[in-house]
Amino acid sequence: MATRREALLDAAISVLGERGFHALTHRAVDAAAGLPAGSTSNHFRTRDALLNGVVERFAARERANFEDIALPMCPTTPEELARTLTVLAQAVTGPQRTLTLARYAILVESGIQPALRGQLLATGARVNAYFMNWLRTAGSTDPERDGPLIMNHFTGLVLHELAIPAPAFDPSDQILALVTSVIRPRRPEVPA
């Protein structure tokens, strides 16, 4: 069961993901949480404090969602990695749409508020570590190069789907083509 603080932060994420960054106010969060006026400001005195709490909470929720979906899949080939990324893309644009929209709103705001950038990098480090391990396990010989190529495409694909939803969103062919062109099978070493 969520604490009152978590309930307020979940309500703030909903406000952010459903109505945008400028709608994120203490009053809007109180209303979304169904709590008396002033409840949010009792926990988060300033808007910056609220935003910092939101970043921590959405990162924890995204990490939990990522672990629930992706960790059991443990991709060991480029094809399995592509399937895992497809499942993730469908989850973050479907059932987790509001959470993902909140993340993108905060990413855009971090371009204006540099303090958010450091917090986003720190909260995303664990997911990035998982992904780099997946790349190695799936056969990448250069995860530092391959990771940004794949994840930047994935991020753009998700953003496009959030902005212009397709009735039958299925990025599997696109993701498979990308991952298998970036991560190529290791060539067996030929004795000299």
Secondary structure, 3 states (H helix, E strand, C coil): CCCHHHHHHHHHHHHHHHHCHHHCCHHHHHHHHCCCCCHHHHHCCCHHHHHHHHHHHHHHHHHHHHHHHHHHHCCCCHHHHHHHHHHHHHHHHCCCHHHHHHHHHHHHHHCCCHHHHHHHHHHHHHHHHHHHHHHHHCCCCCHHHHHHHHHHHHHHHHHHHHHCCCCCCCCHHHHHHHHHHHCCCCCCCCCC
